[in-house]
Amino acid sequence: MMNRILLIAIAISTVAFSDTTAQVAKKNWDLPDIEIKTIDGRNFRTSEIVNDGKPIIISFWATWCKPCIKELSTIADEYETWQEETGVKLIAISIDDARNMAKVAPFINGQGWDYEVYIDLNGDLKRAMNVNTVPHTFLLDGNREVVYSHNSYSPGDEEELYEKVKECLK
């Protein structure tokens, strides 16, 4: 009797694991259409994020996040070359709240980043994309489907990201 119960439990676990694996391997998903803010406080819909069929990197970050700043600064050093070779566009989405919103524009100007920057003031986009910690970077293909996601930052991660960008073009 105990063996039978054990076999049933294993069978149920296998089916549950298979379902989870299938969900992870499911079709790419589209960027959700959410209202966010420009750095000067105007409303902007994510459906307006386009790049003429070329890849788009979306990086969630915050002014207080040291790994975020390191990642975006490291990419900034290579960004012009990336754009020339692949046409990729990087969109930086700040998750800074209302208290820190006024710091975002001066911070970006001080960094010299040549990215489009928006603010997810209410965290709606962050929640829709299941971002729990920053930095969290997504790569969208030319159809605006998420094809790659990476959480956290370690030196060298930008090289892997760029390889994924190039794969989008194949």
Summary of the structure (lengths in Angstrom):
residues: 170
radius of gyration: 19.1
end to end distance: 55.4
largest distance: 69.7
contacts: 472
relative contact order: 0.19
helix: 44%
strand: 22%
